[in-house]
């Protein structure tokens, strides 16, 4: 996973909405798709991109695949943003 992949994945508004939905708890793809005005196939593709970026995890339960926010990916991105903000503040103070 890379910071570039993380921000590229989060650059799409549908993926940000999916992340916000999953922040409330894990869900199967059908439930996720039911929340948005996009096809099941489109949601699956968005979830694949989010998984590849390390932002979403998936686990099996019986015949379902449950998706959830993967905290490590978010923590890495947040850390990068915090370091950027700190450097910016320090540069202005100098």
C-alpha angles and dihedrals in degrees: 000000000000135000089242091055090047095053092040089054092048091047091083115082093215091055091048089052091050090051091050090050092048091049085075091058144297121306141175119253093254092057091047092049090050090062096057139051094244134095125266088247091054092050090049090053092048090050090051091054091047091049092049089051090052094245099112132041128200132206133178124243113179103306096339131091111216120205125206139169111273104221098201092065092050092045091053092050092045091050091052091050092048092051090049092050092048092052090048093051091046091050092052092048092052 
